[in-house]
Amino acid sequence: MEAFYTIQGEGYHSGRAAYFIRLGGCDVGCHWCDVKESWNAEDHPLTSIEEIVKMAAAYPAKIVVITGGEPLLYNLKPLTQLFHENGIQTFIETSGAYPLSGDFDWICLSPKKFKEPQESILPHVSELKVVVFNKSDFAWAEQFAAKVAPQARLYLQPEWSKADQITPAIVEYVKNNPKWQISVQTHKYMNIP
Ligand code: SF4
């Protein structure tokens, strides 16, 4: 759908320069989704993996973040292999709704209630990032925290449109449950993509 060089705004790698690749296509259906234009893959012309890697390699940061849409709708093995052959690290942001494919240096799972993640991805998760829309999401987040690998980093992130209302509850939750950290969408404050 699009690709752009920017700063990762969220989660463990927040603040780092990275090349973002947004794949078209998603059927998860989050009502608060901020990239609904990504949902229909047919709206977005195909780009060869060679072209994608060539564009990414032109930038100084040797990190790509593959996001969507839901990137695991596709077999990501050929794309991630080609990145690695070019000395570029591969990170993914996924809901986990489809089977994991590809070779990744960092896997950020952001599970969605609308289409729950596949159990098979849970042992491979580097970072669990749960978007919090209301207080019931804390219990939901804990279900996944109990199932991911013990070394996975745990983040609670306020849903952007609800941030003013829900952030105080997240602050209190993390103070009481310090295995979690807070992730905020810093790119939105910086007005960058
Ligand atoms: S999984 Fe991501 S792209 Fe898909 S609907 Fe939810 S927020 Fe939007």
Residues whose N, C-alpha, C, O or C-beta is under 5 A from the ligand:
A	BS01	SF4	C26 V28 G29 C30 C33 V35 G68 G69 E70 S95
